[in-house]
Amino acid sequence: MVVLTRTCHGAQPPPQILVRLPASFESDVYVFGLVIVDVISGRGMWNIGDNDGIQDDILSDELLKKPANMTSQLWGLIEKMCRYNPVDRLSMADVFRELEALSKQYPMDKATSFRPESHEGNEILAPTRS
C-alpha cells in the first residue's frame, strides 16, 4: 500500500499557497488540473514569464481559460479541480474516477500520438496517426 505524505506545487501554485496557507492534497488537485490544461492545450503554461501577473490571476480566480480542443466534459472536471476555495475542490480519488470515465468515452489506440498544436475542434485529446 502506498501512503501519500507530501504534497507538491510548481511554478503556478494554488491560491492558498500564495496567501501563505499550508500545502495540502487539495492544492495538489488544483495543480494537477493546471497540468491537464497545459498538456491538452500545448500552450506551455509553466513557462509563462510574468509570474506576478500569473499570481494576480490565480488570486483573482481568473487564471484558467478553456482550450479550444478540450471537451466540455473535461473542462467541467478542470473547473471542479481548480476551484478557488480548497474545500470546494474534488478529492484526488474523485478526479481519478472522472478521468477513468472520460477515458472510456474517448479511447485512444496505441498507434496514435498527441500533437495539440496541430488540431482544432472539440476533441478531448486530439489524437493523430503516427
DSSP file (Angstrom, degrees, kcal/mol; ACC not computed):
  #  RESIDUE AA STRUCTURE BP1 BP2  ACC     N-H-->O    O-->H-N    N-H-->O    O-->H-N    TCO  KAPPA ALPHA  PHI   PSI    X-CA   Y-CA   Z-CA
    1    1 A M              0   0    0      0, 0.0     2,-0.5     0, 0.0     0, 0.0   0.000 360.0 360.0 360.0 136.7    0.0    0.0    0.0
    2    2 A V        -     0   0    0      2,-0.0     2,-0.5     0, 0.0     0, 0.0  -0.856 360.0-164.0 -98.8 129.8    1.2    3.5   -0.9
    3    3 A V        -     0   0    0     -2,-0.5     2,-0.5     2,-0.0     0, 0.0  -0.966  13.2-141.6-115.3 120.2    0.6    6.2    1.6
    4    4 A L        +     0   0    0     -2,-0.5     3,-0.0     1,-0.1    -2,-0.0  -0.684  30.3 162.7 -82.2 125.6    1.0    9.8    0.4
    5    5 A T        +     0   0    0     -2,-0.5     2,-0.3     2,-0.0    -1,-0.1   0.414  55.4  53.8-122.5  -1.9    2.6   12.0    3.0
    6    6 A R        -     0   0    0     18,-0.0     2,-0.3    19,-0.0    18,-0.0  -0.906  59.9-152.3-132.1 159.7    3.7   15.0    1.0
    7    7 A T        -     0   0    0     -2,-0.3     2,-0.3    -3,-0.0    18,-0.1  -0.804  11.6-160.7-121.2 168.5    2.2   17.5   -1.4
    8    8 A C        -     0   0    0     -2,-0.3     2,-0.3    16,-0.2    23,-0.2  -0.987   9.8-177.1-146.6 156.3    3.8   19.4   -4.2
    9    9 A H        -     0   0    0     -2,-0.3    19,-0.1    22,-0.1    -2,-0.0  -0.977  12.6-153.6-152.0 150.3    3.1   22.5   -6.3
   10   10 A G        -     0   0    0     -2,-0.3    21,-0.0     2,-0.3    36,-0.0   0.162  53.5 -45.6-104.2-143.7    5.0   24.0   -9.2
   11   11 A A  S    S+     0   0    0      1,-0.3    35,-0.0    35,-0.1    -2,-0.0   0.731 130.6  51.9 -66.0 -23.9    5.5   27.4  -10.8
   12   12 A Q  S    S-     0   0    0     19,-0.0    -2,-0.3    46,-0.0    -1,-0.3  -0.729  83.1-168.3-114.2  80.2    1.8   28.1  -10.7
   13   13 A P        -     0   0    0      0, 0.0    -4,-0.1     0, 0.0    -2,-0.0  -0.262  26.7-100.0 -70.3 155.3    0.8   27.5   -7.0
   14   14 A P    >>  -     0   0    0      0, 0.0     4,-1.4     0, 0.0     3,-1.1  -0.253  40.5 -98.9 -68.3 163.1   -2.8   27.3   -5.9
   15   15 A P  H 3> S+     0   0    0      0, 0.0     4,-1.3     0, 0.0     6,-0.2   0.857 119.7  58.5 -54.3 -40.4   -4.4   30.3   -4.3
   16   16 A Q  H 34>S+     0   0    0      1,-0.2     5,-3.2    68,-0.2     7,-0.0   0.824 104.1  52.1 -64.5 -28.7   -3.9   29.0   -0.7
   17   17 A I  H X45S+     0   0    0     -3,-1.1     3,-1.7     3,-0.2    -1,-0.2   0.888 105.5  55.2 -70.8 -38.7   -0.1   28.8   -1.2
   18   18 A L  H 3<5S+     0   0    0     -4,-1.4    -2,-0.2     1,-0.3    -1,-0.2   0.772 107.8  48.8 -66.6 -25.3    0.0   32.4   -2.4
   19   19 A V  T 3<5S-     0   0    0     -4,-1.3    -1,-0.3     2,-0.1    -2,-0.2   0.161 123.9-106.0-100.3  18.7   -1.7   33.6    0.8
   20   20 A R  T < 5S+     0   0    0     -3,-1.7    -3,-0.2     1,-0.2    -2,-0.1   0.752  71.4 142.8  67.4  30.1    0.8   31.6    2.8
   21   21 A L      < -     0   0    0     -5,-3.2    -1,-0.2    -6,-0.2    -2,-0.1  -0.641  59.5 -87.8 -88.5 159.0   -1.6   28.8    3.9
   22   22 A P        -     0   0    0      0, 0.0    -1,-0.1     0, 0.0     5,-0.1  -0.273  42.5-102.5 -69.5 152.6    0.0   25.3    4.1
   23   23 A A        +     0   0    0    -16,-0.1     2,-0.3    -6,-0.1   -14,-0.1  -0.355  48.1 174.0 -65.0 153.1    0.1   22.9    1.1
   24   24 A S     >  -     0   0    0    -16,-0.1     4,-1.4     1,-0.1   -16,-0.2  -0.906  50.4 -93.6-151.1 174.5   -2.5   20.2    1.1
   25   25 A F  H  > S+     0   0    0     -2,-0.3     4,-1.8     1,-0.2     5,-0.1   0.819 125.0  59.9 -66.2 -28.5   -3.8   17.4   -1.1
   26   26 A E  H  > S+     0   0    0      1,-0.2     4,-1.8     2,-0.2    -1,-0.2   0.857 101.2  53.1 -65.8 -34.4   -6.4   19.9   -2.3
   27   27 A S  H  > S+     0   0    0      1,-0.2     4,-2.2     2,-0.2    -1,-0.2   0.862 106.3  53.7 -68.3 -33.2   -3.6   22.1   -3.5
   28   28 A D  H  X S+     0   0    0     -4,-1.4     4,-2.6     2,-0.2    -2,-0.2   0.887 105.3  53.5 -65.3 -38.1   -2.2   19.1   -5.5
   29   29 A V  H  X S+     0   0    0     -4,-1.8     4,-2.0     2,-0.2    -2,-0.2   0.921 108.9  49.9 -61.1 -43.5   -5.6   18.7   -7.1
   30   30 A Y  H  X S+     0   0    0     -4,-1.8     4,-1.8     2,-0.2    -2,-0.2   0.946 112.7  45.3 -58.9 -50.8   -5.5   22.3   -8.2
   31   31 A V  H  X S+     0   0    0     -4,-2.2     4,-2.2     1,-0.2    -1,-0.2   0.880 109.6  55.3 -64.7 -38.2   -2.0   21.9   -9.7
   32   32 A F  H  X S+     0   0    0     -4,-2.6     4,-2.3     1,-0.2    -1,-0.2   0.892 105.5  53.5 -61.4 -39.2   -2.9   18.6  -11.4
   33   33 A G  H  X S+     0   0    0     -4,-2.0     4,-2.1     1,-0.2    -1,-0.2   0.908 108.3  49.4 -60.0 -42.0   -5.8   20.5  -13.1
   34   34 A L  H  X S+     0   0    0     -4,-1.8     4,-2.4     2,-0.2    -2,-0.2   0.882 108.8  53.0 -64.2 -38.1   -3.4   23.1  -14.4
   35   35 A V  H  X S+     0   0    0     -4,-2.2     4,-2.7     2,-0.2    -2,-0.2   0.920 107.7  50.9 -63.4 -43.3   -1.1   20.3  -15.7
   36   36 A I  H  X S+     0   0    0     -4,-2.3     4,-2.7     1,-0.2     5,-0.3   0.932 111.0  48.2 -60.2 -45.6   -4.0   18.7  -17.6
   37   37 A V  H  X S+     0   0    0     -4,-2.1     4,-2.7     1,-0.2     6,-0.3   0.915 111.8  50.7 -59.9 -42.7   -4.9   22.1  -19.2
   38   38 A D  H  X S+     0   0    0     -4,-2.4     4,-2.1     2,-0.2     6,-0.5   0.918 112.8  45.1 -61.5 -45.1   -1.2   22.6  -20.1
   39   39 A V  H  < S+     0   0    0     -4,-2.7    -2,-0.2     2,-0.2    -1,-0.2   0.935 117.1  43.2 -66.8 -47.1   -1.0   19.2  -21.7
   40   40 A I  H  < S+     0   0    0     -4,-2.7    -2,-0.2    -5,-0.2    -1,-0.2   0.912 120.6  40.3 -67.4 -42.5   -4.2   19.4  -23.7
   41   41 A S  H  < S-     0   0    0     -4,-2.7    -1,-0.2    -5,-0.3    -2,-0.2   0.814  88.5-147.7 -78.5 -29.4   -3.7   23.0  -24.8
   42   42 A G     <  +     0   0    0     -4,-2.1    -3,-0.1    -5,-0.3    -4,-0.1   0.668  57.5 128.5  70.4  16.0    0.0   22.7  -25.6
   43   43 A R  S    S-     0   0    0     -5,-0.4     4,-0.1    -6,-0.3    -4,-0.1   0.489  71.7-121.9 -89.5  -1.5    0.4   26.3  -24.5
   44   44 A G    >   +     0   0    0     -6,-0.5     3,-2.4     1,-0.1     4,-0.1   0.926  37.5 177.3  68.5  45.5    3.2   25.9  -22.1
   45   45 A M  G >  S+     0   0    0      1,-0.3     3,-1.0     2,-0.2    -1,-0.1   0.787  75.8  60.9 -51.1 -31.4    1.5   27.3  -19.0
   46   46 A W  G 3  S+     0   0    0      1,-0.2    -1,-0.3   -11,-0.1    -2,-0.1   0.565 101.5  52.8 -78.8  -7.2    4.6   26.5  -16.9
   47   47 A N  G <  S+     0   0    0     -3,-2.4     2,-0.3    -4,-0.1    -1,-0.2   0.137  71.3 132.5-114.6  20.3    6.9   28.8  -19.0
   48   48 A I    <   -     0   0    0     -3,-1.0     6,-0.1     1,-0.1    -4,-0.0  -0.567  49.3-145.8 -74.3 133.9    4.9   32.0  -18.9
   49   49 A G  S    S+     0   0    0     -2,-0.3     2,-1.5     1,-0.2     3,-0.2   0.790  77.4  76.1 -76.0 -30.6    7.3   34.8  -18.0
   50   50 A D     >  +     0   0    0      1,-0.2     4,-2.3     2,-0.1     5,-0.2  -0.585  50.0 168.5 -89.7  82.2    5.2   37.2  -15.9
   51   51 A N  H  > S+     0   0    0     -2,-1.5     4,-2.8     1,-0.2    -1,-0.2   0.871  76.4  53.8 -62.2 -38.0    5.0   35.5  -12.5
   52   52 A D  H  > S+     0   0    0      1,-0.2     4,-2.2     2,-0.2    -1,-0.2   0.925 110.5  46.8 -63.2 -43.1    3.5   38.5  -10.8
   53   53 A G  H  > S+     0   0    0      2,-0.2     4,-2.2     1,-0.2    -2,-0.2   0.898 112.7  49.5 -63.8 -40.7    0.7   38.7  -13.4
   54   54 A I  H  X S+     0   0    0     -4,-2.3     4,-2.6     2,-0.2    -2,-0.2   0.919 109.9  50.7 -64.6 -43.7    0.0   35.0  -13.1
   55   55 A Q  H  X S+     0   0    0     -4,-2.8     4,-2.6     1,-0.2    -1,-0.2   0.890 109.1  51.5 -63.1 -38.1   -0.1   35.2   -9.3
   56   56 A D  H  X S+     0   0    0     -4,-2.2     4,-1.8     2,-0.2    -1,-0.2   0.916 110.3  49.5 -61.6 -42.5   -2.6   38.0   -9.6
   57   57 A D  H  <>S+     0   0    0     -4,-2.2     5,-3.2     2,-0.2     6,-0.6   0.906 111.0  49.5 -62.8 -42.1   -4.7   35.9  -12.0
   58   58 A I  H ><5S+     0   0    0     -4,-2.6     3,-1.4     1,-0.2    -2,-0.2   0.943 112.0  47.6 -61.8 -47.8   -4.6   33.0   -9.6
   59   59 A L  H 3<5S+     0   0    0     -4,-2.6    -1,-0.2     1,-0.3    -2,-0.2   0.787 114.3  46.4 -67.4 -27.0   -5.6   35.1   -6.6
   60   60 A S  T 3<5S-     0   0    0     -4,-1.8    -1,-0.3    -5,-0.2    -2,-0.2   0.338 113.1-119.2 -95.2   7.0   -8.5   36.7   -8.6
   61   61 A D  T < 5S+     0   0    0     -3,-1.4    -3,-0.2    -4,-0.2    -2,-0.1   0.861  83.3 114.2  60.9  39.5   -9.6   33.3   -9.8
   62   62 A E      < +     0   0    0     -5,-3.2    -4,-0.2    -6,-0.1    -5,-0.1   0.149  36.0 102.2-122.8  17.0   -9.0   34.3  -13.5
   63   63 A L        +     0   0    0     -6,-0.6     2,-0.3    -5,-0.1    -5,-0.1   0.916  64.8  73.8 -70.8 -43.4   -6.1   32.0  -14.5
   64   64 A L        +     0   0    0     -7,-0.1     2,-0.4    18,-0.1   -30,-0.0  -0.531  48.3 175.1 -88.7 136.9   -8.0   29.4  -16.5
   65   65 A K        -     0   0    0     -2,-0.3    -3,-0.0     0, 0.0    -2,-0.0  -0.996  40.7-106.7-129.7 137.0   -9.4   29.7  -20.0
   66   66 A K        -     0   0    0     -2,-0.4     2,-0.1     1,-0.1     6,-0.0  -0.463  33.7-127.4 -67.1 122.4  -10.9   26.7  -21.7
   67   67 A P    >   -     0   0    0      0, 0.0     3,-1.6     0, 0.0    -1,-0.1  -0.412  16.8-122.7 -65.5 146.6   -8.7   25.5  -24.5
   68   68 A A  T 3  S+     0   0    0      1,-0.3    52,-0.1    -2,-0.1    -2,-0.1   0.804 109.7  52.8 -61.3 -30.6  -10.4   25.1  -27.9
   69   69 A N  T 3  S+     0   0    0     53,-0.1     2,-0.4    50,-0.1    -1,-0.3   0.162  88.8  99.2 -95.8  20.8   -9.5   21.5  -28.2
   70   70 A M  S <  S-     0   0    0     -3,-1.6    54,-0.2    55,-0.1    55,-0.1  -0.900  71.9-124.4-109.2 134.3  -10.9   20.5  -24.8
   71   71 A T     >  -     0   0    0     -2,-0.4     4,-2.4     1,-0.1     5,-0.2  -0.286  21.5-117.1 -69.7 158.7  -14.4   18.9  -24.4
   72   72 A S  H  > S+     0   0    0      1,-0.2     4,-2.3     2,-0.2     5,-0.1   0.832 115.4  57.8 -65.3 -31.0  -17.0   20.4  -22.1
   73   73 A Q  H  > S+     0   0    0      2,-0.2     4,-1.6     1,-0.2    -1,-0.2   0.944 110.2  41.5 -64.4 -47.0  -16.9   17.3  -20.0
   74   74 A L  H  > S+     0   0    0      1,-0.2     4,-2.5     2,-0.2    -2,-0.2   0.894 113.3  53.9 -67.9 -38.6  -13.1   17.6  -19.3
   75   75 A W  H  X S+     0   0    0     -4,-2.4     4,-2.7     1,-0.2    -1,-0.2   0.896 105.1  54.6 -62.4 -38.6  -13.4   21.3  -18.8
   76   76 A G  H  X S+     0   0    0     -4,-2.3     4,-1.7     1,-0.2    -1,-0.2   0.898 108.6  48.9 -59.6 -40.1  -16.1   20.7  -16.2
   77   77 A L  H  X S+     0   0    0     -4,-1.6     4,-1.9     2,-0.2    -2,-0.2   0.929 110.0  51.1 -64.0 -45.4  -13.7   18.4  -14.4
   78   78 A I  H  X S+     0   0    0     -4,-2.5     4,-2.3     1,-0.2    -2,-0.2   0.913 107.8  52.9 -59.5 -43.2  -11.0   21.1  -14.6
   79   79 A E  H  < S+     0   0    0     -4,-2.7    -1,-0.2     1,-0.2    -2,-0.2   0.886 110.1  47.8 -61.1 -37.8  -13.3   23.7  -13.1
   80   80 A K  H >< S+     0   0    0     -4,-1.7    10,-1.1     1,-0.2     3,-0.5   0.803 113.9  47.9 -72.3 -28.3  -14.1   21.3  -10.2
   81   81 A M  H 3< S+     0   0    0     -4,-1.9    -2,-0.2     8,-0.2    -1,-0.2   0.818 114.6  45.1 -77.5 -32.0  -10.4   20.7   -9.7
   82   82 A C  T 3< S+     0   0    0     -4,-2.3    -1,-0.2    -5,-0.2    -2,-0.2  -0.028  74.9 145.8-108.8  29.7   -9.3   24.3   -9.8
   83   83 A R    <   -     0   0    0     -3,-0.5     6,-0.1     1,-0.1     5,-0.1  -0.395  55.5-123.8 -64.4 145.9  -12.0   25.9   -7.6
   84   84 A Y  S    S+     0   0    0    -23,-0.1   -68,-0.2     4,-0.1    -1,-0.1   0.914  96.8  63.8 -59.7 -47.1  -10.6   28.9   -5.7
   85   85 A N  S >  S-     0   0    0      1,-0.1     3,-1.8   -70,-0.1     4,-0.4  -0.703  78.8-144.0 -83.8 122.2  -11.6   27.5   -2.2
   86   86 A P  G >  S+     0   0    0      0, 0.0     3,-1.2     0, 0.0    -1,-0.1   0.819  97.9  59.1 -56.6 -33.8   -9.7   24.3   -1.5
   87   87 A V  G 3  S+     0   0    0      1,-0.3    -3,-0.0    -3,-0.0    -2,-0.0   0.694 101.4  56.6 -71.7 -15.6  -12.7   22.7    0.4
   88   88 A D  G <  S+     0   0    0     -3,-1.8    -1,-0.3    -5,-0.1     2,-0.1   0.520  88.8  99.1 -90.0  -6.3  -14.8   23.1   -2.8
   89   89 A R  S <  S-     0   0    0     -3,-1.2    -8,-0.2    -4,-0.4    -9,-0.1  -0.418  80.8-102.3 -80.3 155.4  -12.3   21.0   -5.0
   90   90 A L        -     0   0    0    -10,-1.1     2,-0.1   -13,-0.2    -1,-0.1  -0.323  37.8-108.8 -65.1 155.9  -12.8   17.4   -5.9
   91   91 A S     >  -     0   0    0      1,-0.1     4,-2.2   -62,-0.0     5,-0.1  -0.490  29.3-112.0 -76.3 160.2  -10.7   14.8   -4.0
   92   92 A M  H  > S+     0   0    0      1,-0.2     4,-2.6     2,-0.2     5,-0.2   0.870 119.8  56.9 -63.0 -35.3   -8.0   13.1   -6.0
   93   93 A A  H  > S+     0   0    0      1,-0.2     4,-2.1     2,-0.2    -1,-0.2   0.915 107.8  47.1 -61.5 -42.3  -10.0    9.9   -5.8
   94   94 A D  H  > S+     0   0    0      2,-0.2     4,-2.5     1,-0.2    -2,-0.2   0.881 109.8  54.0 -65.9 -37.6  -12.9   11.6   -7.5
   95   95 A V  H  X S+     0   0    0     -4,-2.2     4,-2.7     2,-0.2     5,-0.2   0.941 109.1  47.7 -59.8 -47.8  -10.6   13.1  -10.1
   96   96 A F  H  X S+     0   0    0     -4,-2.6     4,-2.4     1,-0.2    -2,-0.2   0.896 110.8  51.5 -62.6 -40.2   -9.3    9.7  -11.0
   97   97 A R  H  X S+     0   0    0     -4,-2.1     4,-2.2     2,-0.2    -1,-0.2   0.932 112.6  45.5 -61.7 -44.8  -12.8    8.2  -11.2
   98   98 A E  H  X S+     0   0    0     -4,-2.5     4,-2.4     2,-0.2    -2,-0.2   0.896 112.5  50.3 -67.6 -39.1  -13.9   11.0  -13.5
   99   99 A L  H  X S+     0   0    0     -4,-2.7     4,-2.4     2,-0.2    -1,-0.2   0.897 109.7  51.7 -64.2 -39.2  -10.8   10.7  -15.7
  100  100 A E  H  X S+     0   0    0     -4,-2.4     4,-1.2    -5,-0.2    -2,-0.2   0.924 110.2  48.4 -63.0 -43.6  -11.3    7.0  -15.9
  101  101 A A  H  X S+     0   0    0     -4,-2.2     4,-1.1     1,-0.2     3,-0.3   0.912 112.5  48.8 -62.5 -42.4  -14.9    7.6  -17.1
  102  102 A L  H  X S+     0   0    0     -4,-2.4     4,-1.9     1,-0.2     3,-0.3   0.876 105.4  57.9 -64.6 -37.3  -13.7   10.1  -19.6
  103  103 A S  H  < S+     0   0    0     -4,-2.4    -1,-0.2     1,-0.2    -2,-0.2   0.808 104.3  52.5 -65.0 -27.6  -11.0    7.8  -20.9
  104  104 A K  H  < S+     0   0    0     -4,-1.2    -1,-0.2    -3,-0.3    -2,-0.2   0.797 110.0  48.2 -76.2 -28.3  -13.8    5.2  -21.7
  105  105 A Q  H  < S+     0   0    0     -4,-1.1    -2,-0.2    -3,-0.3    -1,-0.2   0.806 122.9  32.5 -77.2 -30.3  -15.7    7.8  -23.7
  106  106 A Y  S  < S-     0   0    0     -4,-1.9    -1,-0.2    -5,-0.1    -2,-0.1  -0.579  81.9-178.4-127.8  67.0  -12.6    9.0  -25.7
  107  107 A P        -     0   0    0      0, 0.0     2,-0.4     0, 0.0    -3,-0.1  -0.351  11.0-157.1 -71.4 149.5  -10.4    6.0  -26.2
  108  108 A M        -     0   0    0     -5,-0.1     2,-0.1     4,-0.0    -2,-0.0  -0.987  13.3-134.7-120.5 134.2   -7.0    6.3  -28.0
  109  109 A D    >   -     0   0    0     -2,-0.4     3,-1.4     1,-0.1     0, 0.0  -0.449  28.5-106.6 -83.1 167.2   -5.4    3.3  -29.6
  110  110 A K  T 3  S+     0   0    0      1,-0.3    -1,-0.1    -2,-0.1    -2,-0.0   0.588 113.4  67.4 -71.0  -9.3   -1.7    2.6  -29.1
  111  111 A A  T 3  S+     0   0    0      2,-0.0    19,-1.4    18,-0.0     2,-0.3   0.248  85.9  92.0 -94.6  13.5   -0.9    3.7  -32.6
  112  112 A T  E <   -A  129   0A   0     -3,-1.4     2,-0.3    17,-0.2    17,-0.2  -0.727  54.9-162.5-106.5 157.7   -1.8    7.3  -32.0
  113  113 A S  E     -A  128   0A   0     15,-3.0    15,-2.5    -2,-0.3     2,-0.5  -0.909  19.7-120.3-130.8 163.6    0.2   10.3  -30.9
  114  114 A F  E     +A  127   0A   0     -2,-0.3    12,-0.1    13,-0.2    15,-0.0  -0.909  30.5 165.9-112.5 123.4   -0.8   13.6  -29.5
  115  115 A R    >   -     0   0    0     11,-0.8     3,-1.7    -2,-0.5     4,-0.2  -0.785  10.0-175.4-132.3  89.6    0.1   16.9  -31.1
  116  116 A P  G >  S+     0   0    0      0, 0.0     3,-1.1     0, 0.0    -1,-0.1   0.824  80.8  55.5 -60.1 -33.8   -2.0   19.6  -29.5
  117  117 A E  G 3  S+     0   0    0      1,-0.2   -75,-0.0   -75,-0.1   -76,-0.0   0.653 102.5  57.9 -74.4 -12.5   -0.9   22.4  -31.8
  118  118 A S  G <  S+     0   0    0     -3,-1.7     2,-0.4     8,-0.1    -1,-0.2   0.323  98.0  70.6-100.4   9.0   -1.9   20.5  -34.9
  119  119 A H    <   -     0   0    0     -3,-1.1     2,-0.3    -4,-0.2   -50,-0.1  -0.944  49.5-177.2-132.0 148.4   -5.6   20.0  -34.1
  120  120 A E        +     0   0    0     -2,-0.4     2,-0.2   -52,-0.1   -51,-0.1  -0.828  44.2  59.3-127.7 171.0   -8.7   22.1  -33.8
  121  121 A G  S    S-     0   0    0     -2,-0.3     2,-0.1     1,-0.1   -51,-0.1  -0.647  95.1 -54.2 108.0-164.8  -12.2   21.1  -32.8
  122  122 A N  S    S+     0   0    0     -2,-0.2     2,-0.4   -53,-0.1   -53,-0.1  -0.364  77.1 136.3-116.6  51.8  -13.7   19.7  -29.7
  123  123 A E        -     0   0    0     -2,-0.1   -17,-0.0     1,-0.1    -4,-0.0  -0.794  52.9-136.7-100.6 142.3  -11.7   16.5  -29.1
  124  124 A I  S    S+     0   0    0     -2,-0.4    -1,-0.1   -54,-0.2   -55,-0.1   0.899  99.3   3.3 -66.2 -40.2  -10.5   15.6  -25.7
  125  125 A L  S    S-     0   0    0    -55,-0.1   -10,-0.2    -3,-0.0    -1,-0.2   0.394  85.2-137.2-127.6   0.1   -7.0   14.6  -26.8
  126  126 A A        -     0   0    0    -57,-0.2   -11,-0.8     1,-0.1    -8,-0.1   0.898  30.1-160.1  44.2  61.5   -6.9   15.3  -30.5
  127  127 A P  E     -A  114   0A   0      0, 0.0     2,-0.3     0, 0.0   -13,-0.2  -0.363  10.8-169.3 -73.6 151.9   -5.1   12.1  -31.5
  128  128 A T  E     -A  113   0A   0    -15,-2.5   -15,-3.0    -2,-0.1     2,-0.3  -0.954  27.8-104.2-132.9 156.0   -3.3   11.7  -34.8
  129  129 A R  E      A  112   0A   0     -2,-0.3   -17,-0.2   -17,-0.2   -18,-0.0  -0.593 360.0 360.0 -77.9 139.9   -1.8    8.7  -36.5
  130  130 A S              0   0    0    -19,-1.4    -1,-0.1    -2,-0.3   -18,-0.1   0.447 360.0 360.0 -80.4 360.0    2.0    8.3  -36.4
